[in-house]
Structures are given as structure tokens and as C-alpha cells.
Amino acid sequence: MTDERMPVPKGYKILIAIPKLEDKFDNSVLVRPEAHAKKEETASIVGLVVKLGSLAYGDMDKFPDGPWCEEGDYIMMRSYSGTRFKIQTEAGDQEFRLINDDMVEAVVADPRGIIRA
């Protein structure tokens, strides 16, 4: 993801891209109220690590085992975490978040099918 509008995380912040939800159905109609779709998008718990700030995971007292994630990892975080924003692209709006390095709760090998309970 290279775009001159893409913010560069500073300090201990991490830039996260939020995957778009895709509805899947077979020979039937799925109707998702717009309010429900917006709530799921806002409360998402899985994201793709795009960029780490220069100080992320640099505190050896706080992170004695090293970084909890790296660029390209899918991570889990708490619902409503971080500073939310969207960037308009040719493919549509893409949501991002800036979160603190200690807000990463897990690394996920395959994010497909993970939804907030």
C-alpha cells in the first residue's frame, strides 16, 4: 500500500489496515442493515500491520521478548481501538487505525472467518 496520503506512524504507534467485510451467500439473498454493517466495521478486531512507528517495541523493559508483531502480520486488537480514519481509493474507502504497540493482543495466521463475538 503506497499512497502519498498514507500517514506515517510516529513513536510507538502502529498503522493498521482494516480488512473489508465480504458477504458470502449461495443462491439466496443476504440483507444486512446498513447500521449493522457500520457497527461491525467500527468494532472490527482484526487488522493488517502496514507500518510500525520508529519507537514501536523499542522499550526493552516493556517488551523483553521483542516485538509482538511485524509489518505484514494480521493482528487482533480490542474493538473500537485506536484512531480510526478512512482514505478514499479507486477501489473505494479503506479504513485504517493507528494503535499503540501494546494494544496488539494476538497475531493471527488466517483472519478469514474471525468475527467479533
DSSP file (Angstrom, degrees, kcal/mol; ACC not computed):
  #  RESIDUE AA STRUCTURE BP1 BP2  ACC     N-H-->O    O-->H-N    N-H-->O    O-->H-N    TCO  KAPPA ALPHA  PHI   PSI    X-CA   Y-CA   Z-CA
    1    1 A M              0   0    0      0, 0.0     2,-0.6     0, 0.0     5,-0.0   0.000 360.0 360.0 360.0  96.6    0.0    0.0    0.0
    2    2 A T        +     0   0    0      3,-0.0     2,-0.3     2,-0.0     3,-0.0  -0.960 360.0 143.9-115.4 122.6    1.9    3.0   -1.2
    3    3 A D    >   -     0   0    0     -2,-0.6     3,-1.9     3,-0.1     0, 0.0  -0.957  51.0-132.8-156.2 133.2    0.0    6.3   -1.3
    4    4 A E  T 3  S+     0   0    0     -2,-0.3    -1,-0.0     1,-0.3    -2,-0.0   0.709 109.4  59.0 -64.7 -17.8    1.2    9.8   -0.5
    5    5 A R  T 3  S+     0   0    0      2,-0.1    -1,-0.3    -3,-0.0    -3,-0.0   0.576  79.3 110.9 -84.0  -9.4   -1.9   10.3    1.6
    6    6 A M  S <  S-     0   0    0     -3,-1.9    -3,-0.1     1,-0.1     2,-0.0  -0.498  71.2-126.7 -69.1 122.9   -0.9    7.3    3.9
    7    7 A P        -     0   0    0      0, 0.0    -1,-0.1     0, 0.0    -2,-0.1  -0.368  12.2-131.9 -68.6 150.6    0.1    8.6    7.3
    8    8 A V        -     0   0    0     -2,-0.0    45,-0.1     6,-0.0     2,-0.0  -0.916  25.6-125.1-102.3 115.9    3.5    7.6    8.7
    9    9 A P        -     0   0    0      0, 0.0    45,-0.4     0, 0.0     2,-0.3  -0.353  26.9-152.1 -64.1 139.4    3.1    6.3   12.3
   10   10 A K    >   -     0   0    0     43,-0.2     3,-1.8    44,-0.1    43,-0.2  -0.785  51.1 -14.9-111.3 154.1    5.3    8.1   14.8
   11   11 A G  T 3  S-     0   0    0     -2,-0.3    44,-2.2     1,-0.2    45,-1.0  -0.323 129.6 -13.6  61.4-128.6    6.8    7.0   18.0
   12   12 A Y  T 3  S+     0   0    0     43,-0.3    89,-1.5    42,-0.2    -1,-0.2   0.197 104.0 119.7 -95.5  14.9    5.2    3.8   19.4
   13   13 A K  E <   -A  100   0A   0     -3,-1.8    40,-2.6    87,-0.2     2,-0.4  -0.450  48.4-152.3 -81.9 154.9    2.2    3.9   17.0
   14   14 A I  E     -AB  99  52A   0     85,-2.6    85,-2.3    38,-0.2     2,-0.5  -0.996  11.8-136.0-126.9 131.6    1.3    1.1   14.5
   15   15 A L  E     -AB  98  51A   0     36,-3.0    35,-3.0    -2,-0.4    36,-1.3  -0.793  26.6-171.1 -88.9 124.1   -0.6    1.7   11.3
   16   16 A I  E     -AB  97  49A   0     81,-3.1    81,-2.4    -2,-0.5     2,-0.4  -0.951  15.6-148.4-119.8 132.8   -3.3   -1.0   10.8
   17   17 A A  E     -AB  96  48A   0     31,-2.7    31,-3.0    -2,-0.4    79,-0.2  -0.868  18.6-137.3 -96.4 133.9   -5.5   -1.6    7.7
   18   18 A I        -     0   0    0     77,-2.6    77,-0.4    -2,-0.4    29,-0.2  -0.817  20.3-124.3 -93.6 121.0   -8.9   -3.0    8.4
   19   19 A P        -     0   0    0      0, 0.0     2,-0.2     0, 0.0    27,-0.1  -0.327  28.5-111.1 -62.1 144.6   -9.9   -5.8    6.0
   20   20 A K        -     0   0    0      1,-0.1     2,-0.3    74,-0.0    74,-0.0  -0.566  28.9-118.3 -77.3 139.4  -13.2   -5.2    4.2
   21   21 A L        -     0   0    0     -2,-0.2     2,-0.5    16,-0.1    -1,-0.1  -0.595  27.8-159.4 -76.0 135.6  -16.1   -7.4    5.2
   22   22 A E        -     0   0    0     -2,-0.3     2,-0.4     2,-0.0    -1,-0.0  -0.975   9.6-139.7-119.4 128.5  -17.4   -9.5    2.3
   23   23 A D        -     0   0    0     -2,-0.5     2,-0.4     7,-0.1     7,-0.0  -0.705  20.6-167.6 -83.4 133.8  -20.9  -11.1    2.4
   24   24 A K        +     0   0    0     -2,-0.4     2,-0.3     2,-0.0    -2,-0.0  -0.978  16.7 151.5-124.0 136.1  -21.0  -14.6    1.0
   25   25 A F        -     0   0    0     -2,-0.4     2,-0.5     5,-0.0     5,-0.1  -0.984  35.5-130.1-157.8 157.6  -24.1  -16.5    0.1
   26   26 A D  S    S-     0   0    0     -2,-0.3     3,-0.1     1,-0.1    -2,-0.0  -0.955  80.3 -33.5-117.9 116.2  -25.3  -19.2   -2.3
   27   27 A N  S    S+     0   0    0     -2,-0.5     2,-0.3     1,-0.2    -1,-0.1   0.761 116.7  92.5  49.0  32.5  -28.4  -18.7   -4.4
   28   28 A S  S    S-     0   0    0      2,-0.0     2,-0.5     0, 0.0    -1,-0.2  -0.924  78.0-105.4-144.3 170.8  -30.0  -16.6   -1.7
   29   29 A V        -     0   0    0     -2,-0.3     2,-0.6    -3,-0.1    -3,-0.1  -0.866  23.7-162.4-104.8 130.8  -30.3  -13.0   -0.7
   30   30 A L        -     0   0    0     -2,-0.5     2,-0.6    -5,-0.1    -7,-0.1  -0.955   6.3-170.7-111.2 120.0  -28.4  -11.6    2.2
   31   31 A V        -     0   0    0     -2,-0.6    -2,-0.0     2,-0.0     0, 0.0  -0.947   3.5-177.0-114.0 116.9  -29.7   -8.4    3.5
   32   32 A R        -     0   0    0     -2,-0.6     5,-0.1     4,-0.0    -2,-0.0  -0.954  29.6-122.3-113.8 117.0  -27.5   -6.7    6.1
   33   33 A P     >  -     0   0    0      0, 0.0     4,-2.2     0, 0.0     3,-0.5  -0.280  20.8-123.4 -56.5 142.0  -28.9   -3.4    7.6
   34   34 A E  H  > S+     0   0    0      1,-0.2     4,-2.5     2,-0.2     5,-0.2   0.862 111.3  55.3 -57.7 -37.8  -26.5   -0.5    7.0
   35   35 A A  H  > S+     0   0    0      1,-0.2     4,-2.0     2,-0.2    -1,-0.2   0.888 108.3  48.5 -63.5 -38.2  -26.4    0.2   10.7
   36   36 A H  H  > S+     0   0    0     -3,-0.5     4,-2.4     2,-0.2    -2,-0.2   0.926 111.5  48.8 -67.6 -44.7  -25.3   -3.4   11.4
   37   37 A A  H  X S+     0   0    0     -4,-2.2     4,-2.2     1,-0.2    -2,-0.2   0.905 111.6  50.0 -61.6 -41.7  -22.6   -3.3    8.8
   38   38 A K  H  X S+     0   0    0     -4,-2.5     4,-2.5    -5,-0.2    -1,-0.2   0.895 109.7  51.2 -64.1 -40.7  -21.3    0.0   10.1
   39   39 A K  H  X S+     0   0    0     -4,-2.0     4,-2.3     2,-0.2    -2,-0.2   0.918 110.5  48.2 -63.5 -43.7  -21.2   -1.4   13.7
   40   40 A E  H  < S+     0   0    0     -4,-2.4    -2,-0.2     2,-0.2    -1,-0.2   0.897 112.9  48.4 -63.4 -40.5  -19.2   -4.4   12.5
   41   41 A E  H >< S+     0   0    0     -4,-2.2     3,-1.0     1,-0.2    -2,-0.2   0.926 114.2  45.8 -64.5 -45.3  -16.8   -2.3   10.6
   42   42 A T  H 3< S+     0   0    0     -4,-2.5    38,-0.6     1,-0.2    -2,-0.2   0.851 116.3  45.0 -66.6 -35.8  -16.3    0.1   13.5
   43   43 A A  T 3< S+     0   0    0     -4,-2.3    -1,-0.2    -5,-0.2    -2,-0.2   0.229  81.3 147.0 -95.1  13.9  -15.9   -2.7   16.1
   44   44 A S    <   -     0   0    0     -3,-1.0    37,-0.3     1,-0.1    36,-0.3  -0.124  30.6-168.6 -54.9 147.1  -13.5   -4.8   14.0
   45   45 A I        +     0   0    0     69,-0.1    32,-2.3    34,-0.1     2,-0.4   0.416  63.3  69.8-117.8  -2.9  -10.9   -6.8   16.0
   46   46 A V  E     + C   0  76A   0     30,-0.2     2,-0.3    68,-0.1    30,-0.2  -0.950  56.0 160.9-120.8 138.8   -8.6   -7.9   13.2
   47   47 A G  E     - C   0  75A   0     28,-2.0    28,-3.0    -2,-0.4     2,-0.5  -0.976  37.2-112.8-151.4 163.6   -6.3   -5.8   11.1
   48   48 A L  E     -BC  17  74A   0    -31,-3.0   -31,-2.7    -2,-0.3     2,-0.6  -0.873  31.4-125.1-101.2 125.9   -3.2   -5.9    8.9
   49   49 A V  E     +B   16   0A   0     24,-3.0    23,-2.8    -2,-0.5   -33,-0.2  -0.599  35.8 169.3 -72.2 115.8    0.0   -4.3   10.2
   50   50 A V  E     -     0   0A   0    -35,-3.0     2,-0.3    -2,-0.6    -1,-0.2   0.848  61.7  -4.1 -94.4 -44.2    1.0   -1.8    7.5
   51   51 A K  E     -B   15   0A   0    -36,-1.3   -36,-3.0    19,-0.1     2,-0.4  -0.989  57.3-141.1-156.7 140.7    3.8    0.2    9.2
   52   52 A L  E     -B   14   0A   0     -2,-0.3   -38,-0.2   -38,-0.2   -41,-0.1  -0.844  28.0-117.8-102.0 140.0    5.4    0.4   12.7
   53   53 A G    >   -     0   0    0    -40,-2.6     3,-1.2    -2,-0.4   -43,-0.2  -0.301  34.1-104.1 -67.4 161.7    6.5    3.7   14.2
   54   54 A S  T 3  S+     0   0    0    -45,-0.4   -42,-0.2     1,-0.3    -1,-0.1   0.740 120.3  41.3 -64.6 -24.1   10.2    4.1   14.9
   55   55 A L  T >  S+     0   0    0    -44,-2.2     3,-2.2   -42,-0.1     4,-0.4   0.440  81.3 130.1-101.8  -2.0    9.8    3.6   18.6
   56   56 A A  T <  S-     0   0    0     -3,-1.2   -44,-0.1   -45,-1.0   -43,-0.1  -0.327  87.0  -3.6 -58.6 128.5    7.3    0.7   18.4
   57   57 A Y  T 3  S+     0   0    0    -45,-0.2    -1,-0.3     1,-0.1     9,-0.1   0.668  97.8 121.8  62.7  20.9    8.6   -2.2   20.6
   58   58 A G    <   +     0   0    0     -3,-2.2     2,-1.1     1,-0.1    -2,-0.1   0.660  42.7  93.7 -85.0 -16.3   11.7   -0.3   21.5
   59   59 A D     >  -     0   0    0     -4,-0.4     4,-2.6     1,-0.2     3,-0.3  -0.665  56.2-170.2 -81.1 101.9   11.2   -0.4   25.2
   60   60 A M  T  4 S+     0   0    0     -2,-1.1    -1,-0.2     1,-0.2     6,-0.1   0.739  83.9  57.2 -68.4 -22.8   13.1   -3.5   26.3
   61   61 A D  T  4 S+     0   0    0      1,-0.1    -1,-0.2     2,-0.1    -2,-0.1   0.886 115.4  36.5 -71.3 -38.2   11.6   -3.3   29.9
   62   62 A K  T  4 S+     0   0    0     -3,-0.3    -2,-0.2     1,-0.2    -1,-0.1   0.813 131.2  30.3 -82.2 -32.6    8.1   -3.4   28.5
   63   63 A F    ><  +     0   0    0     -4,-2.6     3,-1.9     1,-0.1    -1,-0.2  -0.553  66.2 158.9-126.7  65.2    8.9   -5.9   25.6
   64   64 A P  T 3  S+     0   0    0      0, 0.0    -1,-0.1     0, 0.0    -4,-0.1   0.744  77.7  52.4 -64.2 -22.4   11.7   -8.1   26.9
   65   65 A D  T 3  S-     0   0    0      1,-0.3    -5,-0.1    -3,-0.1    -2,-0.0   0.357 116.2-113.6 -93.3   5.6   10.9  -10.8   24.3
   66   66 A G    <   -     0   0    0     -3,-1.9    -1,-0.3    -6,-0.1    -9,-0.1  -0.416  63.6  -6.2  94.1-172.1   11.0   -8.4   21.4
   67   67 A P        -     0   0    0      0, 0.0     3,-0.1     0, 0.0   -10,-0.0  -0.210  48.8-146.6 -61.3 144.4    8.2   -7.1   19.1
   68   68 A W  S    S+     0   0    0     33,-0.1     2,-0.3     1,-0.1    34,-0.0   0.652  80.8   1.6 -83.4 -17.7    4.7   -8.7   19.3
   69   69 A C        -     0   0    0      6,-0.0     2,-0.3    38,-0.0    -1,-0.1  -0.954  63.6-147.9-157.2 171.7    4.1   -8.3   15.6
   70   70 A E    >   -     0   0    0     -2,-0.3     3,-2.1    -3,-0.1   -21,-0.3  -0.925  44.5 -66.0-141.9 168.0    5.8   -7.1   12.4
   71   71 A E  T 3  S+     0   0    0     -2,-0.3   -21,-0.2     1,-0.3     3,-0.1  -0.293 121.1  29.4 -56.5 134.6    4.7   -5.5    9.1
   72   72 A G  T 3  S+     0   0    0    -23,-2.8    -1,-0.3     1,-0.4     2,-0.2   0.238  91.8 122.6  96.9 -12.2    2.5   -7.9    7.1
   73   73 A D    <   -     0   0    0     -3,-2.1   -24,-3.0   -24,-0.1     2,-0.5  -0.541  59.9-132.6 -79.2 146.8    1.1   -9.7   10.1
   74   74 A Y  E     -CD  48 108A   0     34,-0.7    34,-3.3   -26,-0.2     2,-0.3  -0.874  34.2-171.7 -91.8 133.5   -2.6   -9.9   10.8
   75   75 A I  E     -CD  47 107A   0    -28,-3.0   -28,-2.0    -2,-0.5     2,-0.4  -0.849  22.5-130.0-125.9 160.5   -3.3   -9.0   14.4
   76   76 A M  E     +CD  46 106A   0     30,-2.6    29,-2.9    -2,-0.3    30,-1.1  -0.900  31.7 167.4-106.6 142.1   -6.2   -9.0   16.9
   77   77 A M        -     0   0    0    -32,-2.3    27,-0.1    -2,-0.4     3,-0.1  -0.887  41.6 -77.7-142.1 170.3   -6.9   -5.9   18.9
   78   78 A R    >   -     0   0    0     25,-0.4     3,-1.4    -2,-0.3    25,-0.0  -0.379  58.1 -90.0 -71.3 151.7   -9.8   -4.7   21.1
   79   79 A S  T 3  S+     0   0    0      1,-0.2   -36,-0.2    -2,-0.1    -1,-0.1  -0.282 111.5  15.3 -56.4 145.0  -13.0   -3.4   19.5
   80   80 A Y  T 3  S+     0   0    0    -38,-0.6    -1,-0.2   -36,-0.3   -37,-0.1   0.649  92.2 162.1  64.6  18.6  -13.0    0.3   18.9
   81   81 A S    <   -     0   0    0     -3,-1.4    -1,-0.2   -37,-0.3    17,-0.1  -0.338  38.8 -10.8 -70.4 147.6   -9.2    0.5   19.4
   82   82 A G  S    S-     0   0    0     15,-0.1     2,-0.6     1,-0.1    17,-0.2   0.103  99.6 -35.8  73.1-173.9   -7.1    3.4   18.2
   83   83 A T  E     -E   98   0A   0     15,-2.2    15,-1.6     2,-0.0     2,-0.3  -0.819  62.4-150.8 -90.6 117.7   -7.6    6.4   16.0
   84   84 A R  E     +E   97   0A   0     -2,-0.6     2,-0.3    13,-0.2    13,-0.2  -0.701  26.8 149.9 -95.4 141.2   -9.9    5.5   13.1
   85   85 A F  E     -E   96   0A   0     11,-2.0    11,-3.2    -2,-0.3     2,-0.3  -0.977  30.0-135.9-159.2 162.9   -9.8    7.1    9.6
   86   86 A K  E     -E   95   0A   0     -2,-0.3     2,-0.4     9,-0.2     9,-0.2  -0.925   5.3-154.9-123.1 149.9  -10.5    6.3    6.0
   87   87 A I  E     -E   94   0A   0      7,-2.2     7,-2.1    -2,-0.3     2,-0.4  -0.994  22.8-127.8-121.2 129.2   -8.6    7.0    2.8
   88   88 A Q  E     +E   93   0A   0     -2,-0.4     2,-0.2     5,-0.2     5,-0.2  -0.624  35.5 172.7 -78.3 129.5  -10.5    7.2   -0.4
   89   89 A T  E >   -E   92   0A   0      3,-1.3     3,-1.4    -2,-0.4     0, 0.0  -0.758  49.5 -98.7-126.3 174.1   -9.0    5.0   -3.2
   90   90 A E  T 3  S+     0   0    0      1,-0.3     3,-0.1    -2,-0.2    -2,-0.0   0.812 126.0  52.0 -63.1 -29.5  -10.1    3.9   -6.7
   91   91 A A  T 3  S-     0   0    0      1,-0.3    -1,-0.3     3,-0.0     2,-0.2   0.438 126.2 -92.7 -86.2   0.1  -11.4    0.7   -5.2
   92   92 A G  E <   - E   0  89A   0     -3,-1.4    -3,-1.3     2,-0.1    -1,-0.3  -0.642  68.0 -23.9 116.8-177.0  -13.5    2.6   -2.5
   93   93 A D  E     - E   0  88A   0     -5,-0.2     2,-0.5    -2,-0.2    -5,-0.2  -0.451  53.5-159.3 -71.2 140.1  -12.9    3.7    1.0
   94   94 A Q  E     - E   0  87A   0     -7,-2.1    -7,-2.2    -2,-0.1     2,-0.3  -0.989  10.8-140.8-121.0 125.3  -10.3    1.9    3.0
   95   95 A E  E     + E   0  86A   0     -2,-0.5   -77,-2.6   -77,-0.4     2,-0.3  -0.648  22.9 178.7 -86.9 142.0  -10.4    2.1    6.8
   96   96 A F  E     -AE  17  85A   0    -11,-3.2   -11,-2.0    -2,-0.3     2,-0.3  -0.883  11.6-156.4-131.9 164.3   -7.2    2.3    8.9
   97   97 A R  E     -AE  16  84A   0    -81,-2.4   -81,-3.1    -2,-0.3     2,-0.6  -0.991  11.7-146.2-139.3 148.1   -6.3    2.7   12.6
   98   98 A L  E     +AE  15  83A   0    -15,-1.6   -15,-2.2    -2,-0.3     2,-0.3  -0.980  32.9 173.7-108.9 118.2   -3.4    4.0   14.5
   99   99 A I  E     -A   14   0A   0    -85,-2.3   -85,-2.6    -2,-0.6     2,-0.1  -0.828  34.6-100.9-122.5 162.0   -2.9    1.9   17.6
  100  100 A N  E >   -A   13   0A   0     -2,-0.3     3,-1.9   -87,-0.2     4,-0.2  -0.484  35.2-114.9 -75.7 152.5   -0.3    1.8   20.4
  101  101 A D  G >  S+     0   0    0    -89,-1.5     3,-0.9     1,-0.3   -33,-0.1   0.810 115.3  55.7 -59.6 -30.6    2.2   -1.0   20.2
  102  102 A D  G 3  S+     0   0    0      1,-0.2    -1,-0.3   -90,-0.1    -2,-0.0   0.389  88.6  77.8 -85.6   6.0    0.9   -2.6   23.4
  103  103 A M  G <   +     0   0    0     -3,-1.9   -25,-0.4   -26,-0.0     2,-0.4   0.533  66.2 106.1 -88.4  -7.2   -2.7   -2.8   22.0
  104  104 A V    <   +     0   0    0     -3,-0.9   -27,-0.2    -4,-0.2     3,-0.1  -0.612  43.0 176.2 -73.1 124.2   -1.8   -5.9   19.9
  105  105 A E        -     0   0    0    -29,-2.9     2,-0.3    -2,-0.4   -28,-0.2   0.697  59.8  -8.9-103.9 -24.4   -3.4   -8.9   21.6
  106  106 A A  E     -D   76   0A   0    -30,-1.1   -30,-2.6     2,-0.0     2,-0.4  -0.974  57.5-120.9-166.0 156.3   -2.5  -11.7   19.2
  107  107 A V  E     -D   75   0A   0     -2,-0.3     2,-0.5   -32,-0.2   -32,-0.3  -0.906  30.3-151.0-102.2 136.9   -1.1  -12.5   15.8
  108  108 A V  E     -D   74   0A   0    -34,-3.3   -34,-0.7    -2,-0.4    -2,-0.0  -0.936  13.0-160.6-115.9 125.1   -3.5  -14.3   13.5
  109  109 A A  S    S+     0   0    0     -2,-0.5    -1,-0.1     1,-0.3   -34,-0.0   0.911  89.5  15.9 -68.7 -42.3   -2.3  -16.7   10.8
  110  110 A D        -     0   0    0      1,-0.1    -1,-0.3     2,-0.1     4,-0.0  -0.917  63.3-172.2-137.0 106.4   -5.5  -16.6    8.8
  111  111 A P    >   +     0   0    0      0, 0.0     3,-1.9     0, 0.0    -1,-0.1   0.614  49.2 116.6 -77.0 -10.7   -8.0  -13.8    9.6
  112  112 A R  T 3  S+     0   0    0      1,-0.3     3,-0.1     3,-0.0    -2,-0.1  -0.348  81.4  14.5 -62.5 132.5  -10.8  -15.2    7.4
  113  113 A G  T 3  S+     0   0    0      1,-0.3     2,-0.6    -2,-0.1    -1,-0.3   0.366  89.4 128.2  88.6  -5.6  -13.8  -16.1    9.5
  114  114 A I    <   +     0   0    0     -3,-1.9     2,-0.3    -4,-0.0    -1,-0.3  -0.757  31.7 167.4 -86.7 122.5  -12.8  -14.3   12.6
  115  115 A I        -     0   0    0     -2,-0.6     2,-0.2    -3,-0.1   -71,-0.0  -0.931  41.6 -94.1-131.7 157.3  -15.6  -12.0   13.8
  116  116 A R              0   0    0     -2,-0.3   -72,-0.0     1,-0.1   -73,-0.0  -0.469 360.0 360.0 -69.0 136.6  -16.3  -10.2   17.0
  117  117 A A              0   0    0     -2,-0.2    -1,-0.1     0, 0.0     0, 0.0   0.431 360.0 360.0 -91.0 360.0  -18.5  -12.1   19.5
